Amino acid sequence: MTSPNKARKALLLLTLCLTLSLCSKSTNLNAQEKRKDSLRADFTSFTKLLKNNYPSLYRYNSQSKMDALLDSTYNTIQPNTTDFEFYRLLKKTLSTIKDGHLYCSLPPALQKYREEKARFFPLKLYFTDQHTYLSSPNNTEIPLGSEILAINNQPIERVRKNAMEYIVSDGNIQTKKQKILNDFFYFYNYLSQGEQPYYEVKFKDPEGAIKQIKITGKPEKELVSDEEENQPEKHLQLTLKASNTAILTIKTFEKSQLETTGENFPEFLKKSFATLHQKQIKKLIIDLRGNGGGRDTYGPLLYSYLTQKPFQYYKSLTTATADLPYEQFKSNISSYNNLNKEMLLKNSQHNYQLKNTAHANLQQTYPQSNNYTGKLWLLIDGLSFSTTAEFCAIVSSNNRGKFIGEETGGTYEGNTSGVQIESTLPNTKIQISFGTVQYDMSVKPAKKAARGIIPQYKIQQDISGKADSQLNYALKLTEK
């Protein structure tokens, strides 16, 4: 029989254990609630930042739809939401806004994990409209050119669709997302599926046999080539061909990149078009593939060599606030004419229109004296973005040339860029970046809203990289 003292001691011990357990659970619950509150506070900061400073929050979505999305996303943040899941929420929200200039960084701890420990899908893939292929011989078990059918029992089309939900792009354009997937599928698959211990890949080899293998992930440093190795010696080039044909290659409009290679864009155009005039070139191909944009005054400068009429480039420039980082709009470091508050016209609480004196592209531009009057073809793809898409929109609106390749990554109507605002969320330390100016092009009404410049000749590039299918097609057109 148990003594009364022993029974009391056992009861006290049980009570103490229960109390400690309840305290521990209470502490954990309090910590989780604090975590939820901190993440929700960051999301509130994110929302206020966009609503107060970003001019295009409702450009492609109605206010009711966008606000409902922001509210529902806020409510999905729970005590067990991780930093990774929170980052995914932000990425998906930015993608829904449909602006290719939007950006958010990984939280510092996750960035460190990404660089040092994370393992990613190891194969380089090439996505076309209908199919997905292995594009790099980094696995001896899958022949180069094999078609990928599924990953971890998910059809590749579903894998692609899920990954694309985290990629920002202008409007409803898919070509830019597809191009980004071709280079960074490993990362966006990681976002959509999470880190996987292994990957079961189902594929069809070049002979038509369907096979399946299991592979493990690799660190990012083994998947990404050195960017410096891929940098061109020159970004600008004029190549003279037979039959009075020339190719003008412009790989960037970014002034800082051009300065790195010792190139001057205005001087290059002046010399190039003088050569075209001297050589009596009648057929010109401008290659803008992979050109992500840059200095916005370079677009109308290029077009001034291709037209015989004065033209308007921008229809309007608008901001959401008068509290702009004006030091970054100085003429010595930007294309703006020392923008200041006196150059803003208030239309509503969060809409200010820039006066014509604020930017040269709001004023009429005149043709160059030695402008080119011959036939024109332009090579474009999903990475033809920002300034490049603006230039293409003006060419398209004025029916000045024919486009070959893929739909541009930037929309026909314009974009949101200019000086970027960068802000760090207080708790997660995620960095957010967005443009401060909405650009609306002076173009005819779009045939397809929220889309890029769609080529008259849609040509898929050769997957092997052994031939330039798009350029070869353009050269054949010049022979007709």
Secondary structure, 3 states (H helix, E strand, C coil): CCCHHHHHHHHHHHHHHHHHHHHHHHHHHHHHHHHHHHHHHHHHHHHHHHHHHCCCCCCCCCHHHHHHHHHHHHHHCCCCCCHHHHHHHHHHHHHHHCCCCCEECCCHHHHHHHHHCCCECCCCEEECCCCEEECCCCCCCCCCCCEEEEECCEEHHHHHHHHHCCCCCCCCCCHHHHHHHHHHHHHHHHHHHCCCCCEEEEEECCCCCEEEEEECCECHHHCCCCHHHHCCCCCEEEEEECCCEEEEEECCECHHHHHHCCCCHHHHHHHHHHHHHHCCCCEEEEECCCCCCECCCHHHHHHCCCCCCCECCEEEEEECCCCCCHHHHCCCCCCECCCCHHHEEEEECCEEEECHHHEHHHCCECCCCCCCCCEEEEEECCCCCCHHHHHHHHHHHCCCCEEEECCCCCECCCCEEEEEEEEECCCCCCEEEEEEEEEEECCCCCCCCCCECCCCEECCCCCCCCCCHHHHHHHHHHCC
